[in-house]
Amino acid sequence: MMGWWQSTNRTAKALVSLYDQGYTIEAAPFMRNLLGHSYAMNWLADSGEPAVVALSEYWREHKRKLANNVNETWNLPEVITPPASEPLVFANPESERIHKKLMGELENFDTMVKAYGTADVYRVYRHQSAYSHTTGATADAFLIVDEGKLKFTTEPKGGEADITAERLWIPVALLQAAAAISPLLLGNPMKSTIDRTMNDLGLPPTLLNLQRTRPLL
């Protein structure tokens, strides 16, 4: 959790720096990453130990696939040993069902946000994804039609106006991340800052009080 907290803070700083330098769509992968991590922090804090188990298994599987892929495609002096693939042992069928549901939420951001009744958040994430992958969006941003002729620009269309919403999402994501980790720290040290910032920005408390609407069982 603390690692994700540090990552979200540095990602937010990187975003502000890129925006201040005039970059817009180029920063989209960072914005997507910030949204995903801040939400996942709430998911982890809310779901507790079963979520830690799911996250650990998800990470082990990623490393297994990476090691196998490298061994298959690279000619290395020594073969990379992937993490051991041992089946998880569950206390009961209910625990296994919870694990499978949490894995599904972790593997698909749309599934995660729907579990908390905030399906609309995925639209923002999907928009950023269009600029994070090889799509027409990254090409179209530099194309204009002028007097019937297709022309190219050196900077994306829209400019600063296109990142107004993104700038507003940065503090929201950071507040969500802070609200997830602060109660886990001795004395809930960020609570007063979170409350004051929410009040100053006029943000509704529902942004932070994420409640699961799809029960794990």
Backbone as CSV, one residue per row, in Angstrom:
resi,resn,N_x,N_y,N_z,CA_x,CA_y,CA_z,C_x,C_y,C_z
1,MET,0.827,-1.206,0.000,0.000,0.000,0.000,0.867,1.264,0.000
2,MET,1.910,1.277,0.846,2.774,2.449,0.910,3.502,2.667,-0.412
3,GLY,3.877,1.570,-1.070,4.525,1.704,-2.371,3.602,2.356,-3.383
4,TRP,2.344,1.961,-3.388,1.365,2.582,-4.291,1.165,4.054,-3.940
5,TRP,1.175,4.361,-2.635,1.009,5.756,-2.216,2.161,6.617,-2.751
6,GLN,3.380,6.115,-2.624,4.528,6.859,-3.149,4.428,6.999,-4.668
7,SER,3.999,5.934,-5.318,3.885,5.957,-6.777,2.843,6.966,-7.249
8,THR,1.691,7.021,-6.573,0.653,7.968,-6.991,1.123,9.408,-6.814
9,ASN,1.858,9.673,-5.752,2.360,11.028,-5.528,3.352,11.446,-6.604
10,ARG,4.274,10.572,-6.945,5.273,10.904,-7.963,4.632,10.988,-9.350
11,THR,3.643,10.139,-9.594,2.937,10.200,-10.874,2.203,11.521,-11.016
12,ALA,1.578,11.985,-9.937,0.881,13.271,-9.963,1.859,14.411,-10.237
13,LYS,3.028,14.362,-9.608,4.046,15.389,-9.848,4.504,15.368,-11.305
14,ALA,4.682,14.167,-11.844,5.099,14.041,-13.242,4.039,14.613,-14.178
15,LEU,2.774,14.358,-13.870,1.679,14.879,-14.691,1.671,16.399,-14.709
16,VAL,1.758,17.004,-13.532,1.751,18.467,-13.451,2.932,19.039,-14.223
17,SER,4.088,18.409,-14.098,5.277,18.871,-14.815,5.076,18.799,-16.326
18,LEU,4.513,17.696,-16.807,4.272,17.544,-18.245,3.249,18.558,-18.741
19,TYR,2.168,18.739,-17.988,1.149,19.707,-18.383,1.730,21.115,-18.431
20,ASP,2.550,21.454,-17.439,3.149,22.790,-17.391,4.111,23.025,-18.550
21,GLN,4.661,21.946,-19.099,5.573,22.061,-20.238,4.828,22.059,-21.574
22,GLY,3.514,21.942,-21.522,2.733,21.993,-22.746,2.346,20.647,-23.321
23,TYR,2.695,19.567,-22.636,2.318,18.242,-23.124,0.893,17.927,-22.690
24,THR,0.141,17.297,-23.565,-1.263,16.996,-23.267,-1.521,15.492,-23.412
25,ILE,-1.758,15.037,-24.636,-2.055,13.616,-24.817,-0.864,12.733,-24.446
26,GLU,0.340,13.303,-24.507,1.527,12.520,-24.164,1.521,12.100,-22.697
27,ALA,0.773,12.849,-21.886,0.713,12.552,-20.451,-0.398,11.570,-20.104
28,ALA,-1.214,11.210,-21.095,-2.375,10.351,-20.837,-2.031,9.031,-20.150
29,PRO,-0.941,8.344,-20.537,-0.630,7.092,-19.838,-0.403,7.289,-18.341
30,PHE,0.161,8.438,-17.973,0.376,8.727,-16.554,-0.954,8.968,-15.841
31,MET,-1.872,9.672,-16.524,-3.177,9.942,-15.933,-3.942,8.638,-15.742
32,ARG,-3.879,7.780,-16.716,-4.533,6.468,-16.634,-3.964,5.671,-15.465
33,ASN,-2.650,5.711,-15.332,-1.979,5.003,-14.256,-2.390,5.541,-12.888
34,LEU,-2.506,6.870,-12.788,-2.894,7.498,-11.525,-4.317,7.098,-11.130
35,LEU,-5.226,7.128,-12.091,-6.614,6.743,-11.815,-6.696,5.298,-11.330
36,GLY,-6.008,4.420,-12.044,-6.055,3.007,-11.701,-5.492,2.711,-10.323
37,HIS,-4.364,3.338,-10.005,-3.724,3.063,-8.726,-4.496,3.649,-7.543
38,SER,-5.008,4.858,-7.697,-5.741,5.464,-6.582,-7.001,4.657,-6.266
39,TYR,-7.644,4.147,-7.309,-8.839,3.330,-7.092,-8.471,1.984,-6.486
40,ALA,-7.367,1.417,-6.967,-6.935,0.119,-6.447,-6.535,0.204,-4.979
41,MET,-6.042,1.363,-4.550,-5.701,1.533,-3.139,-6.949,1.430,-2.267
42,ASN,-8.043,2.030,-2.726,-9.310,1.902,-2.002,-9.788,0.452,-1.997
43,TRP,-9.651,-0.198,-3.132,-10.042,-1.607,-3.265,-9.252,-2.474,-2.298
44,LEU,-7.953,-2.220,-2.191,-7.093,-3.012,-1.318,-7.427,-2.774,0.155
45,ALA,-7.614,-1.501,0.521,-7.943,-1.175,1.909,-9.305,-1.739,2.301
46,ASP,-10.236,-1.705,1.373,-11.599,-2.164,1.655,-11.697,-3.682,1.724
47,SER,-10.950,-4.368,0.871,-11.094,-5.827,0.750,-10.178,-6.605,1.687
48,GLY,-9.176,-5.943,2.257,-8.351,-6.566,3.278,-7.453,-7.698,2.806
49,GLU,-7.238,-8.671,3.689,-6.286,-9.748,3.427,-6.586,-10.539,2.154
50,PRO,-7.855,-10.857,1.842,-8.114,-11.575,0.592,-7.612,-10.809,-0.636
51,ALA,-7.667,-9.475,-0.582,-7.172,-8.674,-1.701,-5.653,-8.741,-1.783
52,VAL,-4.989,-8.794,-0.635,-3.528,-8.929,-0.613,-3.126,-10.253,-1.255
53,VAL,-3.857,-11.307,-0.932,-3.590,-12.624,-1.522,-3.799,-12.577,-3.033
54,ALA,-4.888,-11.948,-3.469,-5.177,-11.843,-4.903,-4.101,-11.034,-5.614
55,LEU,-3.693,-9.927,-5.012,-2.666,-9.084,-5.615,-1.340,-9.826,-5.719
56,SER,-0.988,-10.571,-4.683,0.259,-11.339,-4.698,0.237,-12.402,-5.789
57,GLU,-0.890,-13.080,-5.927,-1.016,-14.109,-6.953,-0.988,-13.494,-8.351
58,TYR,-1.647,-12.365,-8.498,-1.662,-11.661,-9.785,-0.247,-11.258,-10.179
59,TRP,0.549,-10.780,-9.229,1.916,-10.351,-9.490,2.814,-11.550,-9.791
60,ARG,2.615,-12.640,-9.058,3.387,-13.853,-9.335,3.107,-14.375,-10.738
61,GLU,1.846,-14.358,-11.139,1.485,-14.830,-12.470,2.113,-13.954,-13.545
62,HIS,2.140,-12.650,-13.301,2.782,-11.732,-14.251,4.262,-12.080,-14.393
63,LYS,4.934,-12.308,-13.275,6.363,-12.629,-13.324,6.607,-13.981,-13.970
64,ARG,5.692,-14.930,-13.744,5.827,-16.235,-14.392,5.736,-16.104,-15.909
65,LYS,4.744,-15.356,-16.364,4.563,-15.177,-17.806,5.749,-14.440,-18.420
66,LEU,6.258,-13.430,-17.712,7.403,-12.679,-18.223,8.630,-13.570,-18.328
67,ALA,8.891,-14.350,-17.289,10.054,-15.236,-17.301,9.941,-16.261,-18.424
68,ASN,8.769,-16.850,-18.590,8.575,-17.841,-19.649,8.733,-17.216,-21.025
69,ASN,8.219,-16.001,-21.185,8.333,-15.318,-22.473,9.780,-14.997,-22.803
70,VAL,10.527,-14.524,-21.809,11.948,-14.218,-22.015,12.714,-15.487,-22.361
71,ASN,12.442,-16.558,-21.649,13.145,-17.816,-21.915,12.846,-18.349,-23.309
72,GLU,11.634,-18.097,-23.806,11.241,-18.592,-25.124,11.817,-17.754,-26.258
73,THR,12.053,-16.478,-26.013,12.402,-15.575,-27.116,13.800,-14.975,-27.044
74,TRP,14.446,-15.021,-25.890,15.792,-14.458,-25.760,16.813,-15.574,-25.550
75,ASN,17.985,-15.368,-26.107,19.067,-16.337,-25.952,19.988,-15.859,-24.835
76,LEU,19.634,-16.211,-23.611,20.394,-15.768,-22.444,21.365,-16.855,-21.988
77,PRO,22.474,-16.453,-21.360,23.427,-17.456,-20.853,22.787,-18.416,-19.859
78,GLU,21.874,-17.889,-19.052,21.199,-18.724,-18.067,19.691,-18.523,-18.165
79,VAL,18.975,-19.592,-17.998,17.515,-19.523,-18.038,16.999,-18.813,-16.789
80,ILE,16.015,-17.936,-16.972,15.398,-17.255,-15.840,14.421,-18.210,-15.157
81,THR,14.558,-18.334,-13.872,13.670,-19.218,-13.118,12.404,-18.468,-12.719
82,PRO,11.264,-18.870,-13.240,10.014,-18.184,-12.875,9.593,-18.536,-11.457
83,PRO,8.757,-17.697,-10.838,8.250,-18.020,-9.501,7.512,-19.353,-9.516
84,ALA,7.573,-20.048,-8.413,6.904,-21.347,-8.323,5.408,-21.200,-8.551
85,SER,4.872,-22.148,-9.307,3.443,-22.127,-9.600,2.748,-23.184,-8.747
86,GLU,2.359,-22.776,-7.557,1.691,-23.693,-6.646,0.245,-23.249,-6.446
87,PRO,-0.687,-24.174,-6.537,-2.102,-23.803,-6.363,-2.376,-23.289,-4.955
88,LEU,-3.205,-22.260,-4.879,-3.580,-21.716,-3.580,-4.504,-22.682,-2.853
89,VAL,-4.359,-22.741,-1.556,-5.216,-23.589,-0.730,-6.187,-22.683,0.020
90,PHE,-7.461,-22.927,-0.163,-8.487,-22.092,0.462,-9.131,-22.824,1.635
91,ALA,-9.518,-22.042,2.630,-10.112,-22.621,3.839,-11.470,-23.241,3.562
92,ASN,-12.190,-22.667,2.584,-13.530,-23.156,2.265,-13.930,-22.650,0.885
93,PRO,-15.013,-23.165,0.320,-15.454,-22.726,-1.012,-15.747,-21.229,-1.084
94,GLU,-16.221,-20.658,0.010,-16.531,-19.226,0.022,-15.272,-18.397,-0.190
95,SER,-14.176,-18.800,0.453,-12.906,-18.086,0.305,-12.416,-18.139,-1.137
96,GLU,-12.613,-19.281,-1.783,-12.193,-19.421,-3.176,-13.033,-18.532,-4.089
97,ARG,-14.325,-18.437,-3.825,-15.193,-17.581,-4.637,-14.805,-16.107,-4.471
98,ILE,-14.489,-15.727,-3.239,-14.051,-14.353,-2.990,-12.760,-14.067,-3.752
99,HIS,-11.839,-15.020,-3.724,-10.561,-14.852,-4.423,-10.776,-14.661,-5.922
100,LYS,-11.618,-15.485,-6.506,-11.869,-15.386,-7.944,-12.509,-14.050,-8.301
101,LYS,-13.408,-13.577,-7.455,-14.056,-12.294,-7.719,-13.051,-11.148,-7.614
102,LEU,-12.194,-11.193,-6.612,-11.184,-10.150,-6.445,-10.181,-10.167,-7.592
103,MET,-9.819,-11.347,-8.055,-8.910,-11.452,-9.197,-9.541,-10.821,-10.429
104,GLY,-10.831,-11.055,-10.614,-11.525,-10.465,-11.752,-11.543,-8.954,-11.683
105,GLU,-11.704,-8.413,-10.481,-11.711,-6.960,-10.310,-10.325,-6.380,-10.537
106,LEU,-9.310,-7.103,-10.105,-7.940,-6.631,-10.270,-7.503,-6.675,-11.728
107,GLU,-7.956,-7.669,-12.449,-7.558,-7.842,-13.844,-8.298,-6.912,-14.794
108,ASN,-9.447,-6.394,-14.375,-10.252,-5.555,-15.258,-10.764,-4.345,-14.483
109,PHE,-10.276,-3.154,-14.837,-10.644,-1.942,-14.105,-12.140,-1.664,-14.200
110,ASP,-12.734,-1.989,-15.324,-14.175,-1.798,-15.491,-14.944,-2.618,-14.455
111,THR,-14.503,-3.851,-14.238,-15.141,-4.710,-13.243,-14.968,-4.140,-11.841
112,MET,-13.796,-3.577,-11.571,-13.532,-3.017,-10.247,-14.434,-1.828,-9.947
113,VAL,-14.533,-0.885,-10.884,-15.337,0.308,-10.602,-16.829,-0.032,-10.533
114,LYS,-17.255,-1.019,-11.317,-18.659,-1.437,-11.247,-18.969,-2.079,-9.900
115,ALA,-17.981,-2.726,-9.307,-18.185,-3.352,-8.003,-18.493,-2.318,-6.933
116,TYR,-18.064,-1.078,-7.182,-18.308,0.004,-6.222,-19.375,0.981,-6.713
117,GLY,-20.121,0.567,-7.722,-21.228,1.391,-8.199,-20.805,2.675,-8.871
118,THR,-19.592,2.700,-9.408,-19.087,3.916,-10.060,-18.625,3.601,-11.484
119,ALA,-19.512,2.996,-12.250,-19.173,2.594,-13.617,-18.750,3.771,-14.480
120,ASP,-19.223,4.989,-14.144,-18.891,6.165,-14.945,-17.404,6.485,-14.915
121,VAL,-16.687,6.044,-13.882,-15.248,6.311,-13.787,-14.494,5.621,-14.919
122,TYR,-15.014,4.481,-15.360,-14.316,3.742,-16.414,-14.277,4.520,-17.717
123,ARG,-15.254,5.390,-17.943,-15.259,6.178,-19.185,-14.040,7.087,-19.236
124,VAL,-13.680,7.646,-18.093,-12.479,8.488,-18.026,-11.241,7.639,-18.292
125,TYR,-11.190,6.487,-17.661,-10.064,5.569,-17.819,-9.936,5.106,-19.267
126,ARG,-11.058,4.795,-19.882,-11.047,4.319,-21.266,-10.584,5.417,-22.218
127,HIS,-10.993,6.653,-21.937,-10.550,7.785,-22.759,-9.028,7.911,-22.701
128,GLN,-8.474,7.795,-21.496,-7.022,7.872,-21.356,-6.339,6.670,-22.012
129,SER,-7.010,5.534,-22.006,-6.445,4.329,-22.613,-6.255,4.494,-24.115
130,ALA,-7.135,5.267,-24.733,-7.030,5.484,-26.179,-5.715,6.151,-26.545
131,TYR,-5.174,6.949,-25.612,-3.896,7.624,-25.850,-2.724,6.862,-25.242
132,SER,-3.023,5.742,-24.597,-1.976,4.937,-23.974,-1.609,3.727,-24.823
133,HIS,-2.424,3.436,-25.837,-2.187,2.299,-26.712,-2.060,2.774,-28.162
134,THR,-1.768,1.830,-29.037,-1.616,2.156,-30.455,-2.990,2.241,-31.098
135,THR,-3.583,3.430,-31.060,-4.909,3.643,-31.635,-4.881,4.842,-32.571
136,GLY,-5.996,5.061,-33.241,-6.094,6.219,-34.121,-6.099,7.532,-33.369
137,ALA,-6.403,7.487,-32.070,-6.482,8.720,-31.281,-5.160,9.465,-31.263
138,THR,-4.063,8.737,-31.131,-2.762,9.396,-31.051,-2.338,9.985,-32.392
139,ALA,-2.860,9.438,-33.483,-2.566,10.003,-34.803,-3.501,11.162,-35.116
140,ASP,-4.783,10.966,-34.821,-5.786,11.986,-35.129,-5.505,13.303,-34.416
141,ALA,-4.865,13.241,-33.266,-4.578,14.456,-32.497,-3.684,15.422,-33.261
142,PHE,-2.968,14.917,-34.254,-2.034,15.754,-35.002,-2.489,16.001,-36.441
143,LEU,-3.745,15.669,-36.738,-4.270,15.854,-38.090,-5.357,16.915,-38.101
144,ILE,-5.340,17.778,-39.109,-6.396,18.774,-39.292,-6.760,18.832,-40.769
145,VAL,-7.987,19.243,-41.041,-8.433,19.443,-42.420,-8.602,20.940,-42.631
146,ASP,-7.845,21.477,-43.561,-7.855,22.916,-43.832,-8.133,23.140,-45.312
147,GLU,-9.302,23.749,-45.600,-9.714,24.012,-46.987,-9.673,22.741,-47.821
148,GLY,-10.191,21.680,-47.229,-10.281,20.418,-47.948,-8.986,19.638,-48.031
149,LYS,-7.947,20.135,-47.395,-6.653,19.454,-47.442,-6.289,18.914,-46.060
150,LEU,-5.742,17.711,-46.065,-5.305,17.095,-44.818,-3.918,17.610,-44.463
151,LYS,-3.809,18.169,-43.272,-2.527,18.728,-42.840,-2.131,18.147,-41.484
152,PHE,-0.858,18.327,-41.188,-0.319,17.819,-39.932,0.098,18.979,-39.039
153,THR,-0.045,18.789,-37.741,0.393,19.794,-36.780,1.572,19.243,-35.977
154,THR,2.353,20.133,-35.406,3.483,19.690,-34.586,3.081,19.501,-33.124
155,GLU,1.912,20.031,-32.754,1.397,19.863,-31.401,-0.050,19.379,-31.482
156,PRO,-0.504,18.643,-30.492,-1.875,18.117,-30.531,-2.917,19.221,-30.601
157,LYS,-4.039,18.904,-31.230,-5.148,19.857,-31.287,-5.720,20.070,-29.890
158,GLY,-6.301,21.229,-29.681,-6.961,21.496,-28.410,-6.095,22.192,-27.400
159,GLY,-4.825,21.770,-27.317,-3.900,22.420,-26.408,-4.331,22.337,-24.957
160,GLU,-4.125,23.426,-24.221,-4.394,23.478,-22.785,-5.851,23.167,-22.458
161,ALA,-6.763,23.553,-23.364,-8.187,23.324,-23.102,-8.507,21.842,-22.968
162,ASP,-7.735,21.002,-23.644,-8.008,19.571,-23.625,-7.570,18.879,-22.338
163,ILE,-6.839,19.564,-21.481,-6.381,18.924,-20.246,-6.973,19.574,-18.997
164,THR,-7.951,20.455,-19.187,-8.580,21.083,-18.024,-9.181,20.034,-17.097
165,ALA,-9.922,19.096,-17.675,-10.541,18.040,-16.864,-9.489,17.169,-16.196
166,GLU,-8.405,16.881,-16.927,-7.350,16.047,-16.369,-6.694,16.719,-15.164
167,ARG,-6.470,18.019,-15.256,-5.879,18.746,-14.117,-6.788,18.646,-12.891
168,LEU,-8.084,18.661,-13.123,-9.028,18.568,-12.009,-9.060,17.170,-11.407
169,TRP,-8.764,16.163,-12.229,-8.801,14.787,-11.740,-7.593,14.461,-10.871
170,ILE,-6.496,15.181,-11.035,-5.284,14.881,-10.261,-5.535,14.972,-8.758
171,PRO,-6.062,16.102,-8.241,-6.308,16.153,-6.794,-7.359,15.144,-6.329
172,VAL,-8.338,14.849,-7.180,-9.355,13.861,-6.805,-8.700,12.492,-6.591
173,ALA,-7.844,12.105,-7.534,-7.169,10.812,-7.422,-6.267,10.764,-6.193
174,LEU,-5.548,11.857,-5.935,-4.668,11.895,-4.768,-5.461,11.848,-3.466
175,LEU,-6.588,12.530,-3.443,-7.434,12.502,-2.246,-7.987,11.100,-1.999
176,GLN,-8.351,10.407,-3.081,-8.839,9.034,-2.934,-7.738,8.128,-2.389
177,ALA,-6.529,8.320,-2.913,-5.403,7.516,-2.438,-5.101,7.816,-0.973
178,ALA,-5.124,9.101,-0.622,-4.849,9.499,0.763,-5.913,8.962,1.713
179,ALA,-7.167,9.007,1.280,-8.262,8.512,2.115,-8.170,7.009,2.327
180,ALA,-7.518,6.311,1.403,-7.372,4.864,1.534,-6.273,4.500,2.522
181,ILE,-5.173,5.247,2.485,-4.025,4.852,3.308,-4.003,5.500,4.682
182,SER,-4.545,6.703,4.809,-4.439,7.425,6.080,-5.020,6.666,7.279
183,PRO,-6.209,6.047,7.151,-6.760,5.317,8.306,-5.904,4.133,8.740
184,LEU,-5.016,3.674,7.854,-4.159,2.540,8.182,-2.912,2.969,8.941
185,LEU,-2.661,4.282,8.987,-1.498,4.816,9.682,-1.884,5.273,11.085
186,LEU,-0.942,5.237,11.987,-1.197,5.608,13.376,-1.737,7.029,13.480
187,GLY,-2.916,7.166,14.048,-3.499,8.484,14.259,-4.202,9.078,13.058
188,ASN,-4.324,8.305,11.963,-4.997,8.820,10.760,-4.485,10.230,10.427
189,PRO,-3.168,10.383,10.174,-2.529,11.697,10.103,-2.982,12.611,8.968
190,MET,-3.560,12.063,7.916,-3.938,12.904,6.773,-5.389,13.369,6.821
191,LYS,-6.144,12.910,7.796,-7.581,13.179,7.815,-7.906,14.667,7.780
192,SER,-7.263,15.464,8.622,-7.586,16.894,8.672,-7.253,17.582,7.354
193,THR,-6.133,17.193,6.743,-5.750,17.775,5.450,-6.736,17.371,4.364
194,ILE,-7.150,16.109,4.387,-8.124,15.629,3.405,-9.435,16.389,3.547
195,ASP,-9.928,16.500,4.775,-11.203,17.186,5.017,-11.133,18.646,4.581
196,ARG,-10.033,19.311,4.914,-9.885,20.723,4.562,-9.817,20.905,3.044
197,THR,-9.071,20.032,2.380,-8.933,20.126,0.924,-10.258,19.844,0.229
198,MET,-10.977,18.841,0.700,-12.287,18.530,0.132,-13.218,19.732,0.259
199,ASN,-13.186,20.378,1.408,-14.032,21.550,1.641,-13.612,22.720,0.761
200,ASP,-12.299,22.948,0.647,-11.791,24.057,-0.170,-12.150,23.887,-1.644
201,LEU,-12.124,22.637,-2.113,-12.416,22.362,-3.521,-13.904,22.159,-3.777
202,GLY,-14.682,22.107,-2.713,-16.122,21.910,-2.870,-16.480,20.538,-3.393
203,LEU,-15.698,19.538,-3.012,-15.934,18.178,-3.502,-16.844,17.411,-2.548
204,PRO,-17.750,16.598,-3.080,-18.660,15.822,-2.227,-17.927,14.670,-1.548
205,PRO,-18.279,14.351,-0.326,-17.614,13.255,0.396,-17.793,11.895,-0.268
206,THR,-18.790,11.774,-1.138,-19.016,10.492,-1.819,-17.839,10.103,-2.710
207,LEU,-17.010,11.081,-3.087,-15.836,10.773,-3.903,-14.857,9.885,-3.148
208,LEU,-14.860,10.007,-1.836,-13.907,9.258,-1.020,-14.540,8.059,-0.335
209,ASN,-15.806,8.166,-0.013,-16.481,7.081,0.705,-16.985,6.014,-0.263
210,LEU,-16.042,5.334,-0.894,-16.411,4.310,-1.865,-16.955,3.083,-1.138
211,GLN,-18.158,2.695,-1.487,-18.813,1.557,-0.856,-19.102,0.478,-1.894
212,ARG,-18.729,-0.742,-1.574,-18.971,-1.855,-2.494,-20.472,-2.089,-2.660
213,THR,-20.928,-2.083,-3.914,-22.340,-2.353,-4.198,-22.546,-3.769,-4.722
214,ARG,-21.447,-4.413,-5.094,-21.498,-5.817,-5.494,-20.781,-6.629,-4.422
215,PRO,-21.514,-7.270,-3.527,-20.869,-8.016,-2.436,-19.971,-9.131,-2.954
216,LEU,-18.950,-9.428,-2.179,-18.023,-10.484,-2.577,-18.674,-11.860,-2.502
217,LEU,-19.698,-11.973,-1.686,-20.433,-13.243,-1.589,-21.927,-12.990,-1.740
